[in-house]
Amino acid sequence: MFPAGTRAVEHGTCDGSPDMRALVWITEDSWEATVAGAAELLPVDAAVTLLHVTGGDAEAMARVARSRLLGRSRGAEGMPHQQLRTISEDAARALLGDAASALGRSAEQVALRGHVEQEVVTAAARADILVLARDGDRSRPGPRSIGHAARYVLDHVTCRVLLV
């Protein structure tokens, strides 16, 4: 049952727009639950965007190690940070492809790089609803089931949120 003053919407947005813009934030650990929740609960006419954000921490560490510890430069193509970037881009594309297949409907696939929480908040500014999964200790219901990244996003997005 819905609280007084709210209403259920079978499809579309509450403002009468024909389509809901849904952003589905997927991560390596929880993408299956997130996609399953989106497939089950989003309206069939929702415009879905699958989002994966890769942080640059490992690449930055490799770049610093190469420049400070190893001392010599062999050109950009031989740099570990470039190799890590290529590997992470390939992994993100594969993950988005798997998520799109599991969703079972048309979806835009977006892979971003940067500070994960901030990129998700920025992308969610163009959405009517954000779908995300718990990223903390899933064995313990309550606040600890929501990790730092999801907590930041929940605290800063302005759209509706579906937490699965």
C-alpha positions as a Markdown table, in Angstrom:
| # | Residue | x | y | z |
|---|---|---|---|---|
| 1 | Met | 0.0 | 0.0 | 0.0 |
| 2 | Phe | 1.2 | 3.5 | -0.7 |
| 3 | Pro | 1.3 | 6.3 | 1.8 |
| 4 | Ala | -1.5 | 9.0 | 1.6 |
| 5 | Gly | -0.8 | 11.4 | -1.1 |
| 6 | Thr | 1.1 | 9.1 | -3.4 |
| 7 | Arg | 0.0 | 7.0 | -6.3 |
| 8 | Ala | 1.2 | 4.0 | -8.3 |
| 9 | Val | 2.2 | 4.6 | -11.9 |
| 10 | Glu | 1.9 | 1.7 | -14.3 |
| 11 | His | 4.2 | 3.2 | -16.9 |
| 12 | Gly | 5.8 | 6.6 | -17.7 |
| 13 | Thr | 6.6 | 9.3 | -15.2 |
| 14 | Cys | 4.3 | 11.0 | -12.8 |
| 15 | Asp | 4.4 | 14.2 | -14.8 |
| 16 | Gly | 2.8 | 12.5 | -17.8 |
| 17 | Ser | 5.9 | 12.1 | -20.0 |
| 18 | Pro | 5.6 | 9.1 | -22.2 |
| 19 | Asp | 8.8 | 7.4 | -21.0 |
| 20 | Met | 10.7 | 7.1 | -17.8 |
| 21 | Arg | 14.4 | 7.6 | -18.0 |
| 22 | Ala | 16.0 | 4.9 | -15.9 |
| 23 | Leu | 19.7 | 4.8 | -15.0 |
| 24 | Val | 20.9 | 1.3 | -13.9 |
| 25 | Trp | 24.3 | 1.6 | -12.2 |
| 26 | Ile | 26.1 | -1.7 | -12.4 |
| 27 | Thr | 29.2 | -2.9 | -10.6 |
| 28 | Glu | 31.2 | -6.0 | -10.9 |
| 29 | Asp | 30.0 | -7.4 | -7.6 |
| 30 | Ser | 26.3 | -6.7 | -7.8 |
| 31 | Trp | 25.3 | -6.2 | -11.5 |
| 32 | Glu | 23.2 | -9.4 | -11.7 |
| 33 | Ala | 20.9 | -8.3 | -8.8 |
| 34 | Thr | 20.7 | -4.7 | -10.1 |
| 35 | Val | 19.7 | -5.9 | -13.6 |
| 36 | Ala | 17.2 | -8.4 | -12.3 |
| 37 | Gly | 15.6 | -5.7 | -10.1 |
| 38 | Ala | 15.5 | -3.3 | -13.0 |
| 39 | Ala | 14.0 | -6.0 | -15.4 |
| 40 | Glu | 11.3 | -6.9 | -12.8 |
| 41 | Leu | 10.4 | -3.4 | -11.5 |
| 42 | Leu | 10.9 | -0.8 | -14.2 |
| 43 | Pro | 8.0 | -0.1 | -16.6 |
| 44 | Val | 8.3 | -1.8 | -20.0 |
| 45 | Asp | 8.4 | 1.5 | -21.8 |
| 46 | Ala | 11.2 | 2.9 | -19.7 |
| 47 | Ala | 14.2 | 4.2 | -21.5 |
| 48 | Val | 17.0 | 2.3 | -19.8 |
| 49 | Thr | 20.7 | 3.3 | -19.6 |
| 50 | Leu | 23.2 | 0.8 | -18.2 |
| 51 | Leu | 26.1 | 2.6 | -16.5 |
| 52 | His | 29.4 | 1.3 | -15.4 |
| 53 | Val | 32.1 | 3.6 | -13.9 |
| 54 | Thr | 35.7 | 2.6 | -13.7 |
| 55 | Gly | 37.8 | 4.4 | -11.1 |
| 56 | Gly | 41.4 | 5.3 | -12.1 |
| 57 | Asp | 43.1 | 4.3 | -8.9 |
| 58 | Ala | 45.1 | 1.3 | -10.2 |
| 59 | Glu | 46.2 | 3.2 | -13.3 |
| 60 | Ala | 47.4 | 6.2 | -11.2 |
| 61 | Met | 49.4 | 3.9 | -8.9 |
| 62 | Ala | 51.0 | 2.2 | -11.9 |
| 63 | Arg | 51.9 | 5.6 | -13.5 |
| 64 | Val | 53.5 | 6.8 | -10.2 |
| 65 | Ala | 55.3 | 3.5 | -9.7 |
| 66 | Arg | 56.7 | 3.7 | -13.2 |
| 67 | Ser | 57.9 | 7.3 | -13.0 |
| 68 | Arg | 59.2 | 7.3 | -9.4 |
| 69 | Leu | 60.3 | 3.8 | -8.7 |
| 70 | Leu | 61.4 | 2.4 | -12.0 |
| 71 | Gly | 62.9 | 5.7 | -13.3 |
| 72 | Arg | 63.0 | 5.0 | -17.0 |
| 73 | Ser | 60.4 | 5.7 | -19.7 |
| 74 | Arg | 59.9 | 3.4 | -22.6 |
| 75 | Gly | 57.0 | 5.2 | -24.4 |
| 76 | Ala | 53.3 | 5.3 | -23.7 |
| 77 | Glu | 52.5 | 2.0 | -25.3 |
| 78 | Gly | 54.7 | 0.1 | -22.9 |
| 79 | Met | 53.4 | 1.8 | -19.8 |
| 80 | Pro | 51.6 | -0.3 | -17.3 |
| 81 | His | 48.9 | 2.3 | -16.8 |
| 82 | Gln | 48.0 | 2.2 | -20.5 |
| 83 | Gln | 47.8 | -1.6 | -20.3 |
| 84 | Leu | 45.6 | -1.4 | -17.2 |
| 85 | Arg | 43.4 | 1.1 | -18.9 |
| 86 | Thr | 42.9 | -1.1 | -21.9 |
| 87 | Ile | 42.1 | -4.1 | -19.7 |
| 88 | Ser | 39.6 | -2.1 | -17.6 |
| 89 | Glu | 37.9 | -0.7 | -20.8 |
| 90 | Asp | 37.6 | -4.2 | -22.2 |
| 91 | Ala | 36.2 | -5.5 | -18.9 |
| 92 | Ala | 33.6 | -2.7 | -18.7 |
| 93 | Arg | 32.4 | -3.4 | -22.3 |
| 94 | Ala | 32.0 | -7.1 | -21.5 |
| 95 | Leu | 30.2 | -6.4 | -18.3 |
| 96 | Leu | 27.8 | -3.9 | -20.0 |
| 97 | Gly | 27.2 | -6.5 | -22.7 |
| 98 | Asp | 26.4 | -9.2 | -20.2 |
| 99 | Ala | 24.1 | -6.8 | -18.3 |
| 100 | Ala | 22.3 | -5.8 | -21.5 |
| 101 | Ser | 21.7 | -9.5 | -22.4 |
| 102 | Ala | 20.4 | -10.2 | -18.9 |
| 103 | Leu | 18.1 | -7.2 | -19.0 |
| 104 | Gly | 16.3 | -8.6 | -22.0 |
| 105 | Arg | 15.3 | -5.3 | -23.6 |
| 106 | Ser | 16.9 | -2.4 | -25.4 |
| 107 | Ala | 19.3 | -0.3 | -23.3 |
| 108 | Glu | 21.9 | 2.3 | -23.9 |
| 109 | Gln | 25.3 | 1.2 | -22.6 |
| 110 | Val | 27.6 | 3.8 | -21.0 |
| 111 | Ala | 31.1 | 3.3 | -19.7 |
| 112 | Leu | 32.7 | 6.2 | -17.8 |
| 113 | Arg | 36.0 | 6.8 | -16.0 |
| 114 | Gly | 36.6 | 8.9 | -13.0 |
| 115 | His | 35.6 | 9.3 | -9.4 |
| 116 | Val | 32.9 | 6.6 | -9.3 |
| 117 | Glu | 30.4 | 8.3 | -6.9 |
| 118 | Gln | 30.6 | 11.7 | -8.6 |
| 119 | Glu | 30.2 | 10.2 | -12.1 |
| 120 | Val | 27.1 | 8.3 | -11.0 |
| 121 | Val | 25.5 | 11.4 | -9.4 |
| 122 | Thr | 26.2 | 13.5 | -12.5 |
| 123 | Ala | 24.7 | 10.8 | -14.8 |
| 124 | Ala | 21.7 | 10.4 | -12.5 |
| 125 | Ala | 20.9 | 14.1 | -12.9 |
| 126 | Arg | 19.4 | 13.3 | -16.4 |
| 127 | Ala | 17.4 | 10.3 | -15.1 |
| 128 | Asp | 14.0 | 10.0 | -13.5 |
| 129 | Ile | 15.0 | 7.0 | -11.4 |
| 130 | Leu | 18.3 | 5.4 | -10.5 |
| 131 | Val | 18.5 | 1.6 | -9.9 |
| 132 | Leu | 21.4 | 0.4 | -7.7 |
| 133 | Ala | 22.3 | -2.5 | -5.5 |
| 134 | Arg | 23.6 | -2.6 | -2.0 |
| 135 | Asp | 27.4 | -2.6 | -2.0 |
| 136 | Gly | 28.2 | -3.2 | 1.6 |
| 137 | Asp | 27.9 | -6.2 | 3.9 |
| 138 | Arg | 24.9 | -8.0 | 2.3 |
| 139 | Ser | 24.8 | -10.6 | 5.1 |
| 140 | Arg | 23.7 | -7.9 | 7.6 |
| 141 | Pro | 20.5 | -5.9 | 6.8 |
| 142 | Gly | 20.6 | -2.3 | 7.7 |
| 143 | Pro | 23.0 | 0.6 | 7.3 |
| 144 | Arg | 26.1 | -1.6 | 6.9 |
| 145 | Ser | 24.6 | -3.2 | 3.8 |
| 146 | Ile | 25.2 | 0.1 | 2.0 |
| 147 | Gly | 28.8 | 0.8 | 1.4 |
| 148 | His | 30.6 | 4.1 | 1.0 |
| 149 | Ala | 29.9 | 4.5 | -2.8 |
| 150 | Ala | 26.2 | 3.8 | -2.6 |
| 151 | Arg | 25.8 | 5.9 | 0.5 |
| 152 | Tyr | 27.4 | 8.9 | -1.2 |
| 153 | Val | 25.2 | 8.4 | -4.3 |
| 154 | Leu | 22.0 | 8.0 | -2.2 |
| 155 | Asp | 22.9 | 11.2 | -0.3 |
| 156 | His | 23.5 | 13.3 | -3.4 |
| 157 | Val | 21.2 | 12.2 | -6.3 |
| 158 | Thr | 18.0 | 14.3 | -6.9 |
| 159 | Cys | 16.0 | 11.6 | -8.8 |
| 160 | Arg | 14.1 | 8.7 | -7.3 |
| 161 | Val | 16.1 | 5.7 | -6.3 |
| 162 | Leu | 15.3 | 2.0 | -6.5 |
| 163 | Leu | 17.7 | 0.1 | -4.1 |
| 164 | Val | 17.8 | -3.6 | -4.7 |
